[in-house]
Amino acid sequence: MSESFKALFNGRLNSVITVSLLILFAWLASELLPWGLFNAVFAVDLNACREARGEGACWGVVGEKWKLIIFGRYPF
């Protein structure tokens, strides 16, 4: 086994912390993936985004406003 893997389970406290964090990350992924990817709207469509409200993310605004997000109001 590698040294980093051994460090994750070296003793009871490290094992409990490792398993707890794995459970936490699995729970977060199960909550965020459906919202952020599976039920998300990627098109620039306001009506579709309004229909997905509360169930999925609206990523169309990122595609529409990416220059503003990256550069702010600085001239292109």
PDB file of N, CA, C, O and CB in Angstrom:
ATOM      1  N   MET A   1       0.827  -1.186   0.000  1.00  0.00           N
ATOM      2  CA  MET A   1       0.000   0.000   0.000  1.00  0.00           C
ATOM      3  C   MET A   1       0.870   1.248   0.000  1.00  0.00           C
ATOM      4  O   MET A   1       2.007   1.232   0.473  1.00  0.00           O
ATOM      5  CB  MET A   1      -0.940  -0.001   1.203  1.00  0.00           C
ATOM      6  N   SER A   2       0.322   2.317  -0.533  1.00  0.00           N
ATOM      7  CA  SER A   2       1.091   3.554  -0.569  1.00  0.00           C
ATOM      8  C   SER A   2       1.077   4.226   0.801  1.00  0.00           C
ATOM      9  O   SER A   2       0.232   3.937   1.648  1.00  0.00           O
ATOM     10  CB  SER A   2       0.533   4.507  -1.640  1.00  0.00           C
ATOM     11  N   GLU A   3       2.022   5.116   0.992  1.00  0.00           N
ATOM     12  CA  GLU A   3       2.153   5.814   2.277  1.00  0.00           C
ATOM     13  C   GLU A   3       0.945   6.711   2.555  1.00  0.00           C
ATOM     14  O   GLU A   3       0.499   6.805   3.698  1.00  0.00           O
ATOM     15  CB  GLU A   3       3.439   6.651   2.296  1.00  0.00           C
ATOM     16  N   SER A   4       0.417   7.364   1.533  1.00  0.00           N
ATOM     17  CA  SER A   4      -0.722   8.252   1.761  1.00  0.00           C
ATOM     18  C   SER A   4      -1.965   7.464   2.152  1.00  0.00           C
ATOM     19  O   SER A   4      -2.754   7.918   2.982  1.00  0.00           O
ATOM     20  CB  SER A   4      -1.004   9.088   0.513  1.00  0.00           C
ATOM     21  N   PHE A   5      -2.146   6.280   1.557  1.00  0.00           N
ATOM     22  CA  PHE A   5      -3.276   5.441   1.931  1.00  0.00           C
ATOM     23  C   PHE A   5      -3.139   4.946   3.366  1.00  0.00           C
ATOM     24  O   PHE A   5      -4.123   4.893   4.104  1.00  0.00           O
ATOM     25  CB  PHE A   5      -3.398   4.257   0.975  1.00  0.00           C
ATOM     26  N   LYS A   6      -1.938   4.590   3.755  1.00  0.00           N
ATOM     27  CA  LYS A   6      -1.704   4.142   5.132  1.00  0.00           C
ATOM     28  C   LYS A   6      -1.981   5.262   6.126  1.00  0.00           C
ATOM     29  O   LYS A   6      -2.488   5.009   7.219  1.00  0.00           O
ATOM     30  CB  LYS A   6      -0.263   3.639   5.297  1.00  0.00           C
ATOM     31  N   ALA A   7      -1.656   6.491   5.759  1.00  0.00           N
ATOM     32  CA  ALA A   7      -1.873   7.621   6.663  1.00  0.00           C
ATOM     33  C   ALA A   7      -3.363   7.880   6.880  1.00  0.00           C
ATOM     34  O   ALA A   7      -3.756   8.366   7.941  1.00  0.00           O
ATOM     35  CB  ALA A   7      -1.197   8.880   6.112  1.00  0.00           C
ATOM     36  N   LEU A   8      -4.195   7.561   5.888  1.00  0.00           N
ATOM     37  CA  LEU A   8      -5.637   7.788   6.035  1.00  0.00           C
ATOM     38  C   LEU A   8      -6.262   6.862   7.073  1.00  0.00           C
ATOM     39  O   LEU A   8      -7.252   7.221   7.711  1.00  0.00           O
ATOM     40  CB  LEU A   8      -6.335   7.598   4.696  1.00  0.00           C
ATOM     41  N   PHE A   9      -5.696   5.688   7.244  1.00  0.00           N
ATOM     42  CA  PHE A   9      -6.266   4.712   8.177  1.00  0.00           C
ATOM     43  C   PHE A   9      -5.284   4.335   9.278  1.00  0.00           C
ATOM     44  O   PHE A   9      -5.342   3.221   9.797  1.00  0.00           O
ATOM     45  CB  PHE A   9      -6.700   3.461   7.427  1.00  0.00           C
ATOM     46  N   ASN A  10      -4.390   5.237   9.641  1.00  0.00           N
ATOM     47  CA  ASN A  10      -3.413   4.997  10.680  1.00  0.00           C
ATOM     48  C   ASN A  10      -4.027   5.369  12.029  1.00  0.00           C
ATOM     49  O   ASN A  10      -3.937   6.519  12.458  1.00  0.00           O
ATOM     50  CB  ASN A  10      -2.112   5.798  10.416  1.00  0.00           C
ATOM     51  N   GLY A  11      -4.635   4.420  12.682  1.00  0.00           N
ATOM     52  CA  GLY A  11      -5.248   4.658  13.981  1.00  0.00           C
ATOM     53  C   GLY A  11      -6.752   4.849  13.866  1.00  0.00           C
ATOM     54  O   GLY A  11      -7.287   5.045  12.774  1.00  0.00           O
ATOM     55  N   ARG A  12      -7.415   4.789  14.993  1.00  0.00           N
ATOM     56  CA  ARG A  12      -8.880   4.895  15.021  1.00  0.00           C
ATOM     57  C   ARG A  12      -9.375   6.273  14.600  1.00  0.00           C
ATOM     58  O   ARG A  12     -10.314   6.385  13.812  1.00  0.00           O
ATOM     59  CB  ARG A  12      -9.397   4.578  16.411  1.00  0.00           C
ATOM     60  N   LEU A  13      -8.749   7.314  15.119  1.00  0.00           N
ATOM     61  CA  LEU A  13      -9.205   8.670  14.818  1.00  0.00           C
ATOM     62  C   LEU A  13      -9.090   8.967  13.330  1.00  0.00           C
ATOM     63  O   LEU A  13     -10.026   9.499  12.732  1.00  0.00           O
ATOM     64  CB  LEU A  13      -8.403   9.695  15.622  1.00  0.00           C
ATOM     65  N   ASN A  14      -7.955   8.630  12.725  1.00  0.00           N
ATOM     66  CA  ASN A  14      -7.793   8.859  11.288  1.00  0.00           C
ATOM     67  C   ASN A  14      -8.790   8.039  10.481  1.00  0.00           C
ATOM     68  O   ASN A  14      -9.307   8.521   9.473  1.00  0.00           O
ATOM     69  CB  ASN A  14      -6.369   8.522  10.853  1.00  0.00           C
ATOM     70  N   SER A  15      -9.065   6.827  10.898  1.00  0.00           N
ATOM     71  CA  SER A  15     -10.031   5.991  10.193  1.00  0.00           C
ATOM     72  C   SER A  15     -11.436   6.579  10.276  1.00  0.00           C
ATOM     73  O   SER A  15     -12.159   6.613   9.280  1.00  0.00           O
ATOM     74  CB  SER A  15     -10.022   4.574  10.763  1.00  0.00           C
ATOM     75  N   VAL A  16     -11.822   7.045  11.470  1.00  0.00           N
ATOM     76  CA  VAL A  16     -13.150   7.640  11.650  1.00  0.00           C
ATOM     77  C   VAL A  16     -13.282   8.915  10.825  1.00  0.00           C
ATOM     78  O   VAL A  16     -14.316   9.140  10.196  1.00  0.00           O
ATOM     79  CB  VAL A  16     -13.412   7.940  13.138  1.00  0.00           C
ATOM     80  N   ILE A  17     -12.259   9.740  10.821  1.00  0.00           N
ATOM     81  CA  ILE A  17     -12.292  10.974  10.040  1.00  0.00           C
ATOM     82  C   ILE A  17     -12.366  10.661   8.552  1.00  0.00           C
ATOM     83  O   ILE A  17     -13.135  11.293   7.828  1.00  0.00           O
ATOM     84  CB  ILE A  17     -11.058  11.840  10.342  1.00  0.00           C
ATOM     85  N   THR A  18     -11.584   9.703   8.089  1.00  0.00           N
ATOM     86  CA  THR A  18     -11.579   9.331   6.672  1.00  0.00           C
ATOM     87  C   THR A  18     -12.943   8.817   6.236  1.00  0.00           C
ATOM     88  O   THR A  18     -13.471   9.253   5.213  1.00  0.00           O
ATOM     89  CB  THR A  18     -10.508   8.271   6.400  1.00  0.00           C
ATOM     90  N   VAL A  19     -13.513   7.901   6.994  1.00  0.00           N
ATOM     91  CA  VAL A  19     -14.813   7.334   6.633  1.00  0.00           C
ATOM     92  C   VAL A  19     -15.898   8.408   6.716  1.00  0.00           C
ATOM     93  O   VAL A  19     -16.791   8.445   5.869  1.00  0.00           O
ATOM     94  CB  VAL A  19     -15.163   6.141   7.554  1.00  0.00           C
ATOM     95  N   SER A  20     -15.833   9.274   7.716  1.00  0.00           N
ATOM     96  CA  SER A  20     -16.828  10.342   7.848  1.00  0.00           C
ATOM     97  C   SER A  20     -16.770  11.296   6.659  1.00  0.00           C
ATOM     98  O   SER A  20     -17.809  11.694   6.132  1.00  0.00           O
ATOM     99  CB  SER A  20     -16.611  11.118   9.156  1.00  0.00           C
ATOM    100  N   LEU A  21     -15.573  11.661   6.239  1.00  0.00           N
ATOM    101  CA  LEU A  21     -15.442  12.552   5.093  1.00  0.00           C
ATOM    102  C   LEU A  21     -15.888  11.884   3.796  1.00  0.00           C
ATOM    103  O   LEU A  21     -16.474  12.540   2.935  1.00  0.00           O
ATOM    104  CB  LEU A  21     -14.009  13.022   4.963  1.00  0.00           C
ATOM    105  N   LEU A  22     -15.620  10.607   3.649  1.00  0.00           N
ATOM    106  CA  LEU A  22     -16.105   9.883   2.468  1.00  0.00           C
ATOM    107  C   LEU A  22     -17.630   9.856   2.418  1.00  0.00           C
ATOM    108  O   LEU A  22     -18.223  10.027   1.353  1.00  0.00           O
ATOM    109  CB  LEU A  22     -15.558   8.451   2.461  1.00  0.00           C
ATOM    110  N   ILE A  23     -18.256   9.644   3.561  1.00  0.00           N
ATOM    111  CA  ILE A  23     -19.723   9.664   3.633  1.00  0.00           C
ATOM    112  C   ILE A  23     -20.248  11.057   3.317  1.00  0.00           C
ATOM    113  O   ILE A  23     -21.229  11.196   2.586  1.00  0.00           O
ATOM    114  CB  ILE A  23     -20.209   9.214   5.029  1.00  0.00           C
ATOM    115  N   LEU A  24     -19.611  12.087   3.857  1.00  0.00           N
ATOM    116  CA  LEU A  24     -20.025  13.461   3.598  1.00  0.00           C
ATOM    117  C   LEU A  24     -19.906  13.803   2.113  1.00  0.00           C
ATOM    118  O   LEU A  24     -20.827  14.387   1.543  1.00  0.00           O
ATOM    119  CB  LEU A  24     -19.188  14.433   4.432  1.00  0.00           C
ATOM    120  N   PHE A  25     -18.790  13.451   1.481  1.00  0.00           N
ATOM    121  CA  PHE A  25     -18.599  13.723   0.057  1.00  0.00           C
ATOM    122  C   PHE A  25     -19.590  12.948  -0.807  1.00  0.00           C
ATOM    123  O   PHE A  25     -20.070  13.467  -1.815  1.00  0.00           O
ATOM    124  CB  PHE A  25     -17.175  13.377  -0.356  1.00  0.00           C
ATOM    125  N   ALA A  26     -19.899  11.717  -0.423  1.00  0.00           N
ATOM    126  CA  ALA A  26     -20.888  10.934  -1.170  1.00  0.00           C
ATOM    127  C   ALA A  26     -22.270  11.571  -1.063  1.00  0.00           C
ATOM    128  O   ALA A  26     -23.004  11.632  -2.048  1.00  0.00           O
ATOM    129  CB  ALA A  26     -20.932   9.481  -0.655  1.00  0.00           C
ATOM    130  N   TRP A  27     -22.622  12.042   0.121  1.00  0.00           N
ATOM    131  CA  TRP A  27     -23.918  12.706   0.298  1.00  0.00           C
ATOM    132  C   TRP A  27     -23.981  14.004  -0.498  1.00  0.00           C
ATOM    133  O   TRP A  27     -24.990  14.290  -1.142  1.00  0.00           O
ATOM    134  CB  TRP A  27     -24.177  12.989   1.784  1.00  0.00           C
ATOM    135  N   LEU A  28     -22.896  14.800  -0.457  1.00  0.00           N
ATOM    136  CA  LEU A  28     -22.871  16.041  -1.229  1.00  0.00           C
ATOM    137  C   LEU A  28     -22.987  15.773  -2.729  1.00  0.00           C
ATOM    138  O   LEU A  28     -23.698  16.485  -3.438  1.00  0.00           O
ATOM    139  CB  LEU A  28     -21.588  16.818  -0.937  1.00  0.00           C
ATOM    140  N   ALA A  29     -22.298  14.763  -3.202  1.00  0.00           N
ATOM    141  CA  ALA A  29     -22.372  14.425  -4.626  1.00  0.00           C
ATOM    142  C   ALA A  29     -23.777  13.984  -5.010  1.00  0.00           C
ATOM    143  O   ALA A  29     -24.264  14.330  -6.086  1.00  0.00           O
ATOM    144  CB  ALA A  29     -21.365  13.323  -4.970  1.00  0.00           C
ATOM    145  N   SER A  30     -24.432  13.220  -4.136  1.00  0.00           N
ATOM    146  CA  SER A  30     -25.790  12.759  -4.442  1.00  0.00           C
ATOM    147  C   SER A  30     -26.784  13.912  -4.450  1.00  0.00           C
ATOM    148  O   SER A  30     -27.820  13.825  -5.110  1.00  0.00           O
ATOM    149  CB  SER A  30     -26.232  11.702  -3.431  1.00  0.00           C
ATOM    150  N   GLU A  31     -26.493  14.982  -3.736  1.00  0.00           N
ATOM    151  CA  GLU A  31     -27.369  16.153  -3.730  1.00  0.00           C
ATOM    152  C   GLU A  31     -27.036  17.124  -4.862  1.00  0.00           C
ATOM    153  O   GLU A  31     -27.944  17.695  -5.465  1.00  0.00           O
ATOM    154  CB  GLU A  31     -27.271  16.869  -2.391  1.00  0.00           C
ATOM    155  N   LEU A  32     -25.768  17.317  -5.158  1.00  0.00           N
ATOM    156  CA  LEU A  32     -25.365  18.332  -6.127  1.00  0.00           C
ATOM    157  C   LEU A  32     -25.404  17.855  -7.579  1.00  0.00           C
ATOM    158  O   LEU A  32     -25.721  18.644  -8.469  1.00  0.00           O
ATOM    159  CB  LEU A  32     -23.987  18.804  -5.804  1.00  0.00           C
ATOM    160  N   LEU A  33     -25.095  16.603  -7.835  1.00  0.00           N
ATOM    161  CA  LEU A  33     -25.081  16.118  -9.214  1.00  0.00           C
ATOM    162  C   LEU A  33     -26.447  16.203  -9.889  1.00  0.00           C
ATOM    163  O   LEU A  33     -26.520  16.686 -11.019  1.00  0.00           O
ATOM    164  CB  LEU A  33     -24.593  14.694  -9.247  1.00  0.00           C
ATOM    165  N   PRO A  34     -27.523  15.761  -9.261  1.00  0.00           N
ATOM    166  CA  PRO A  34     -28.819  15.924  -9.931  1.00  0.00           C
ATOM    167  C   PRO A  34     -29.165  17.396 -10.193  1.00  0.00           C
ATOM    168  O   PRO A  34     -29.682  17.724 -11.261  1.00  0.00           O
ATOM    169  CB  PRO A  34     -29.918  15.283  -9.091  1.00  0.00           C
ATOM    170  N   TRP A  35     -28.893  18.262  -9.255  1.00  0.00           N
ATOM    171  CA  TRP A  35     -29.196  19.682  -9.418  1.00  0.00           C
ATOM    172  C   TRP A  35     -28.278  20.332 -10.452  1.00  0.00           C
ATOM    173  O   TRP A  35     -28.743  21.080 -11.312  1.00  0.00           O
ATOM    174  CB  TRP A  35     -29.070  20.407  -8.077  1.00  0.00           C
ATOM    175  N   GLY A  36     -26.992  20.051 -10.372  1.00  0.00           N
ATOM    176  CA  GLY A  36     -26.027  20.738 -11.209  1.00  0.00           C
ATOM    177  C   GLY A  36     -25.868  20.178 -12.611  1.00  0.00           C
ATOM    178  O   GLY A  36     -25.442  20.903 -13.509  1.00  0.00           O
ATOM    179  N   LEU A  37     -26.198  18.908 -12.827  1.00  0.00           N
ATOM    180  CA  LEU A  37     -25.990  18.297 -14.146  1.00  0.00           C
ATOM    181  C   LEU A  37     -27.239  17.646 -14.729  1.00  0.00           C
ATOM    182  O   LEU A  37     -27.640  17.965 -15.848  1.00  0.00           O
ATOM    183  CB  LEU A  37     -24.904  17.271 -14.055  1.00  0.00           C
ATOM    184  N   PHE A  38     -27.851  16.744 -13.982  1.00  0.00           N
ATOM    185  CA  PHE A  38     -28.900  15.906 -14.549  1.00  0.00           C
ATOM    186  C   PHE A  38     -30.196  16.672 -14.789  1.00  0.00           C
ATOM    187  O   PHE A  38     -30.846  16.455 -15.812  1.00  0.00           O
ATOM    188  CB  PHE A  38     -29.166  14.735 -13.639  1.00  0.00           C
ATOM    189  N   ASN A  39     -30.591  17.556 -13.886  1.00  0.00           N
ATOM    190  CA  ASN A  39     -31.827  18.330 -14.028  1.00  0.00           C
ATOM    191  C   ASN A  39     -31.554  19.755 -14.469  1.00  0.00           C
ATOM    192  O   ASN A  39     -32.456  20.593 -14.428  1.00  0.00           O
ATOM    193  CB  ASN A  39     -32.595  18.339 -12.722  1.00  0.00           C
ATOM    194  N   ALA A  40     -30.347  20.046 -14.885  1.00  0.00           N
ATOM    195  CA  ALA A  40     -29.956  21.412 -15.220  1.00  0.00           C
ATOM    196  C   ALA A  40     -30.389  21.786 -16.632  1.00  0.00           C
ATOM    197  O   ALA A  40     -30.620  20.932 -17.488  1.00  0.00           O
ATOM    198  CB  ALA A  40     -28.448  21.579 -15.077  1.00  0.00           C
ATOM    199  N   VAL A  41     -30.490  23.097 -16.840  1.00  0.00           N
ATOM    200  CA  VAL A  41     -30.803  23.656 -18.154  1.00  0.00           C
ATOM    201  C   VAL A  41     -29.532  24.315 -18.664  1.00  0.00           C
ATOM    202  O   VAL A  41     -28.974  25.187 -17.999  1.00  0.00           O
ATOM    203  CB  VAL A  41     -32.005  24.684 -18.091  1.00  0.00           C
ATOM    204  N   PHE A  42     -29.069  23.905 -19.842  1.00  0.00           N
ATOM    205  CA  PHE A  42     -27.841  24.449 -20.400  1.00  0.00           C
ATOM    206  C   PHE A  42     -28.116  25.452 -21.517  1.00  0.00           C
ATOM    207  O   PHE A  42     -27.217  26.184 -21.932  1.00  0.00           O
ATOM    208  CB  PHE A  42     -26.967  23.328 -20.918  1.00  0.00           C
ATOM    209  N   ALA A  43     -29.345  25.485 -21.998  1.00  0.00           N
ATOM    210  CA  ALA A  43     -29.704  26.407 -23.071  1.00  0.00           C
ATOM    211  C   ALA A  43     -29.961  27.801 -22.507  1.00  0.00           C
ATOM    212  O   ALA A  43     -30.310  27.961 -21.337  1.00  0.00           O
ATOM    213  CB  ALA A  43     -30.944  25.899 -23.832  1.00  0.00           C
ATOM    214  N   VAL A  44     -29.780  28.802 -23.361  1.00  0.00           N
ATOM    215  CA  VAL A  44     -30.074  30.182 -22.966  1.00  0.00           C
ATOM    216  C   VAL A  44     -31.560  30.393 -23.215  1.00  0.00           C
ATOM    217  O   VAL A  44     -31.960  30.943 -24.241  1.00  0.00           O
ATOM    218  CB  VAL A  44     -29.188  31.236 -23.767  1.00  0.00           C
ATOM    219  N   ASP A  45     -32.369  29.950 -22.264  1.00  0.00           N
ATOM    220  CA  ASP A  45     -33.822  30.011 -22.404  1.00  0.00           C
ATOM    221  C   ASP A  45     -34.433  30.347 -21.045  1.00  0.00           C
ATOM    222  O   ASP A  45     -34.406  29.530 -20.125  1.00  0.00           O
ATOM    223  CB  ASP A  45     -34.392  28.663 -22.956  1.00  0.00           C
ATOM    224  N   LEU A  46     -34.979  31.546 -20.927  1.00  0.00           N
ATOM    225  CA  LEU A  46     -35.514  32.010 -19.651  1.00  0.00           C
ATOM    226  C   LEU A  46     -36.679  31.156 -19.189  1.00  0.00           C
ATOM    227  O   LEU A  46     -36.776  30.838 -18.003  1.00  0.00           O
ATOM    228  CB  LEU A  46     -35.949  33.456 -19.756  1.00  0.00           C
ATOM    229  N   ASN A  47     -37.562  30.779 -20.098  1.00  0.00           N
ATOM    230  CA  ASN A  47     -38.723  29.968 -19.704  1.00  0.00           C
ATOM    231  C   ASN A  47     -38.298  28.589 -19.205  1.00  0.00           C
ATOM    232  O   ASN A  47     -38.859  28.083 -18.234  1.00  0.00           O
ATOM    233  CB  ASN A  47     -39.693  29.818 -20.884  1.00  0.00           C
ATOM    234  N   ALA A  48     -37.320  27.983 -19.856  1.00  0.00           N
ATOM    235  CA  ALA A  48     -36.827  26.675 -19.405  1.00  0.00           C
ATOM    236  C   ALA A  48     -36.172  26.788 -18.038  1.00  0.00           C
ATOM    237  O   ALA A  48     -36.307  25.895 -17.201  1.00  0.00           O
ATOM    238  CB  ALA A  48     -35.830  26.091 -20.419  1.00  0.00           C
ATOM    239  N   CYS A  49     -35.462  27.889 -17.815  1.00  0.00           N
ATOM    240  CA  CYS A  49     -34.830  28.087 -16.508  1.00  0.00           C
ATOM    241  C   CYS A  49     -35.875  28.296 -15.423  1.00  0.00           C
ATOM    242  O   CYS A  49     -35.726  27.802 -14.305  1.00  0.00           O
ATOM    243  CB  CYS A  49     -33.873  29.281 -16.549  1.00  0.00           C
ATOM    244  N   ARG A  50     -36.915  29.016 -15.749  1.00  0.00           N
ATOM    245  CA  ARG A  50     -37.986  29.218 -14.755  1.00  0.00           C
ATOM    246  C   ARG A  50     -38.697  27.918 -14.431  1.00  0.00           C
ATOM    247  O   ARG A  50     -39.089  27.701 -13.285  1.00  0.00           O
ATOM    248  CB  ARG A  50     -39.001  30.246 -15.261  1.00  0.00           C
ATOM    249  N   GLU A  51     -38.870  27.053 -15.414  1.00  0.00           N
ATOM    250  CA  GLU A  51     -39.500  25.753 -15.170  1.00  0.00           C
ATOM    251  C   GLU A  51     -38.621  24.848 -14.308  1.00  0.00           C
ATOM    252  O   GLU A  51     -39.135  24.023 -13.553  1.00  0.00           O
ATOM    253  CB  GLU A  51     -39.810  25.063 -16.497  1.00  0.00           C
ATOM    254  N   ALA A  52     -37.312  24.996 -14.416  1.00  0.00           N
ATOM    255  CA  ALA A  52     -36.380  24.151 -13.653  1.00  0.00           C
ATOM    256  C   ALA A  52     -36.084  24.724 -12.273  1.00  0.00           C
ATOM    257  O   ALA A  52     -35.309  24.134 -11.520  1.00  0.00           O
ATOM    258  CB  ALA A  52     -35.076  23.979 -14.422  1.00  0.00           C
ATOM    259  N   ARG A  53     -36.678  25.851 -11.926  1.00  0.00           N
ATOM    260  CA  ARG A  53     -36.393  26.487 -10.636  1.00  0.00           C
ATOM    261  C   ARG A  53     -36.695  25.531  -9.486  1.00  0.00           C
ATOM    262  O   ARG A  53     -37.778  24.951  -9.404  1.00  0.00           O
ATOM    263  CB  ARG A  53     -37.214  27.783 -10.477  1.00  0.00           C
ATOM    264  N   GLY A  54     -35.720  25.385  -8.612  1.00  0.00           N
ATOM    265  CA  GLY A  54     -35.864  24.515  -7.452  1.00  0.00           C
ATOM    266  C   GLY A  54     -35.477  23.078  -7.716  1.00  0.00           C
ATOM    267  O   GLY A  54     -35.293  22.309  -6.773  1.00  0.00           O
ATOM    268  N   GLU A  55     -35.346  22.691  -8.981  1.00  0.00           N
ATOM    269  CA  GLU A  55     -34.994  21.310  -9.312  1.00  0.00           C
ATOM    270  C   GLU A  55     -33.665  21.187 -10.033  1.00  0.00           C
ATOM    271  O   GLU A  55     -33.012  20.146  -9.959  1.00  0.00           O
ATOM    272  CB  GLU A  55     -36.070  20.701 -10.155  1.00  0.00           C
ATOM    273  N   GLY A  56     -33.257  22.246 -10.732  1.00  0.00           N
ATOM    274  CA  GLY A  56     -32.012  22.170 -11.487  1.00  0.00           C
ATOM    275  C   GLY A  56     -31.392  23.531 -11.684  1.00  0.00           C
ATOM    276  O   GLY A  56     -32.061  24.559 -11.580  1.00  0.00           O
ATOM    277  N   ALA A  57     -30.125  23.526 -11.966  1.00  0.00           N
ATOM    278  CA  ALA A  57     -29.386  24.767 -12.169  1.00  0.00           C
ATOM    279  C   ALA A  57     -29.685  25.331 -13.551  1.00  0.00           C
ATOM    280  O   ALA A  57     -30.100  24.605 -14.454  1.00  0.00           O
ATOM    281  CB  ALA A  57     -27.873  24.537 -11.996  1.00  0.00           C
ATOM    282  N   CYS A  58     -29.470  26.623 -13.705  1.00  0.00           N
ATOM    283  CA  CYS A  58     -29.632  27.293 -14.989  1.00  0.00           C
ATOM    284  C   CYS A  58     -28.251  27.762 -15.438  1.00  0.00           C
ATOM    285  O   CYS A  58     -27.777  28.813 -15.006  1.00  0.00           O
ATOM    286  CB  CYS A  58     -30.645  28.495 -14.892  1.00  0.00           C
ATOM    287  N   TRP A  59     -27.613  26.985 -16.301  1.00  0.00           N
ATOM    288  CA  TRP A  59     -26.258  27.285 -16.753  1.00  0.00           C
ATOM    289  C   TRP A  59     -26.243  28.151 -17.998  1.00  0.00           C
ATOM    290  O   TRP A  59     -25.168  28.563 -18.433  1.00  0.00           O
ATOM    291  CB  TRP A  59     -25.506  26.008 -17.018  1.00  0.00           C
ATOM    292  N   GLY A  60     -27.383  28.440 -18.581  1.00  0.00           N
ATOM    293  CA  GLY A  60     -27.433  29.270 -19.768  1.00  0.00           C
ATOM    294  C   GLY A  60     -26.893  30.665 -19.532  1.00  0.00           C
ATOM    295  O   GLY A  60     -26.306  31.265 -20.433  1.00  0.00           O
ATOM    296  N   VAL A  61     -27.082  31.181 -18.349  1.00  0.00           N
ATOM    297  CA  VAL A  61     -26.579  32.518 -18.031  1.00  0.00           C
ATOM    298  C   VAL A  61     -25.057  32.554 -18.051  1.00  0.00           C
ATOM    299  O   VAL A  61     -24.471  33.589 -18.369  1.00  0.00           O
ATOM    300  CB  VAL A  61     -27.093  32.968 -16.664  1.00  0.00           C
ATOM    301  N   VAL A  62     -24.417  31.461 -17.723  1.00  0.00           N
ATOM    302  CA  VAL A  62     -22.950  31.410 -17.755  1.00  0.00           C
ATOM    303  C   VAL A  62     -22.465  31.499 -19.203  1.00  0.00           C
ATOM    304  O   VAL A  62     -21.503  32.210 -19.495  1.00  0.00           O
ATOM    305  CB  VAL A  62     -22.424  30.103 -17.081  1.00  0.00           C
ATOM    306  N   GLY A  63     -23.130  30.779 -20.110  1.00  0.00           N
ATOM    307  CA  GLY A  63     -22.761  30.850 -21.513  1.00  0.00           C
ATOM    308  C   GLY A  63     -23.034  32.213 -22.123  1.00  0.00           C
ATOM    309  O   GLY A  63     -22.312  32.663 -23.012  1.00  0.00           O
ATOM    310  N   GLU A  64     -24.072  32.860 -21.643  1.00  0.00           N
ATOM    311  CA  GLU A  64     -24.444  34.167 -22.176  1.00  0.00           C
ATOM    312  C   GLU A  64     -23.561  35.285 -21.623  1.00  0.00           C
ATOM    313  O   GLU A  64     -23.245  36.230 -22.346  1.00  0.00           O
ATOM    314  CB  GLU A  64     -25.901  34.460 -21.863  1.00  0.00           C
ATOM    315  N   LYS A  65     -23.166  35.196 -20.381  1.00  0.00           N
ATOM    316  CA  LYS A  65     -22.446  36.279 -19.711  1.00  0.00           C
ATOM    317  C   LYS A  65     -21.020  35.914 -19.325  1.00  0.00           C
ATOM    318  O   LYS A  65     -20.485  36.479 -18.371  1.00  0.00           O
ATOM    319  CB  LYS A  65     -23.193  36.697 -18.486  1.00  0.00           C
ATOM    320  N   TRP A  66     -20.385  34.976 -20.047  1.00  0.00           N
ATOM    321  CA  TRP A  66     -19.067  34.508 -19.641  1.00  0.00           C
ATOM    322  C   TRP A  66     -18.017  35.606 -19.688  1.00  0.00           C
ATOM    323  O   TRP A  66     -17.113  35.618 -18.852  1.00  0.00           O
ATOM    324  CB  TRP A  66     -18.638  33.363 -20.515  1.00  0.00           C
ATOM    325  N   LYS A  67     -18.108  36.527 -20.636  1.00  0.00           N
ATOM    326  CA  LYS A  67     -17.121  37.605 -20.686  1.00  0.00           C
ATOM    327  C   LYS A  67     -17.234  38.509 -19.468  1.00  0.00           C
ATOM    328  O   LYS A  67     -16.224  38.934 -18.908  1.00  0.00           O
ATOM    329  CB  LYS A  67     -17.291  38.425 -21.965  1.00  0.00           C
ATOM    330  N   LEU A  68     -18.461  38.802 -19.060  1.00  0.00           N
ATOM    331  CA  LEU A  68     -18.664  39.627 -17.866  1.00  0.00           C
ATOM    332  C   LEU A  68     -18.177  38.910 -16.616  1.00  0.00           C
ATOM    333  O   LEU A  68     -17.610  39.536 -15.720  1.00  0.00           O
ATOM    334  CB  LEU A  68     -20.143  39.997 -17.714  1.00  0.00           C
ATOM    335  N   ILE A  69     -18.393  37.612 -16.551  1.00  0.00           N
ATOM    336  CA  ILE A  69     -17.955  36.833 -15.392  1.00  0.00           C
ATOM    337  C   ILE A  69     -16.428  36.825 -15.297  1.00  0.00           C
ATOM    338  O   ILE A  69     -15.871  36.975 -14.210  1.00  0.00           O
ATOM    339  CB  ILE A  69     -18.494  35.388 -15.476  1.00  0.00           C
ATOM    340  N   ILE A  70     -15.760  36.651 -16.425  1.00  0.00           N
ATOM    341  CA  ILE A  70     -14.299  36.547 -16.417  1.00  0.00           C
ATOM    342  C   ILE A  70     -13.623  37.909 -16.289  1.00  0.00           C
ATOM    343  O   ILE A  70     -12.726  38.084 -15.465  1.00  0.00           O
ATOM    344  CB  ILE A  70     -13.821  35.857 -17.682  1.00  0.00           C
ATOM    345  N   PHE A  71     -14.056  38.880 -17.109  1.00  0.00           N
ATOM    346  CA  PHE A  71     -13.361  40.166 -17.171  1.00  0.00           C
ATOM    347  C   PHE A  71     -14.009  41.259 -16.332  1.00  0.00           C
ATOM    348  O   PHE A  71     -13.391  42.297 -16.097  1.00  0.00           O
ATOM    349  CB  PHE A  71     -13.284  40.621 -18.588  1.00  0.00           C
ATOM    350  N   GLY A  72     -15.227  41.051 -15.882  1.00  0.00           N
ATOM    351  CA  GLY A  72     -15.936  42.123 -15.170  1.00  0.00           C
ATOM    352  C   GLY A  72     -16.313  43.212 -16.145  1.00  0.00           C
ATOM    353  O   GLY A  72     -16.664  42.930 -17.291  1.00  0.00           O
ATOM    354  N   ARG A  73     -16.247  44.435 -15.710  1.00  0.00           N
ATOM    355  CA  ARG A  73     -16.607  45.546 -16.574  1.00  0.00           C
ATOM    356  C   ARG A  73     -15.406  46.142 -17.287  1.00  0.00           C
ATOM    357  O   ARG A  73     -15.513  47.189 -17.925  1.00  0.00           O
ATOM    358  CB  ARG A  73     -17.299  46.608 -15.776  1.00  0.00           C
ATOM    359  N   TYR A  74     -14.267  45.479 -17.179  1.00  0.00           N
ATOM    360  CA  TYR A  74     -13.067  45.938 -17.858  1.00  0.00           C
ATOM    361  C   TYR A  74     -13.279  45.819 -19.369  1.00  0.00           C
ATOM    362  O   TYR A  74     -13.823  44.813 -19.823  1.00  0.00           O
ATOM    363  CB  TYR A  74     -11.820  45.124 -17.401  1.00  0.00           C
ATOM    364  N   PRO A  75     -12.870  46.804 -20.154  1.00  0.00           N
ATOM    365  CA  PRO A  75     -13.101  46.740 -21.615  1.00  0.00           C
ATOM    366  C   PRO A  75     -12.384  45.536 -22.243  1.00  0.00           C
ATOM    367  O   PRO A  75     -11.260  45.206 -21.864  1.00  0.00           O
ATOM    368  CB  PRO A  75     -12.618  48.049 -22.294  1.00  0.00           C
ATOM    369  N   PHE A  76     -13.036  44.898 -23.189  1.00  0.00           N
ATOM    370  CA  PHE A  76     -12.461  43.745 -23.867  1.00  0.00           C
ATOM    371  C   PHE A  76     -11.346  44.210 -24.753  1.00  0.00           C
ATOM    372  O   PHE A  76     -10.713  43.398 -25.427  1.00  0.00           O
ATOM    373  CB  PHE A  76     -13.518  42.983 -24.678  1.00  0.00           C
TER     374      PHE A  76
END
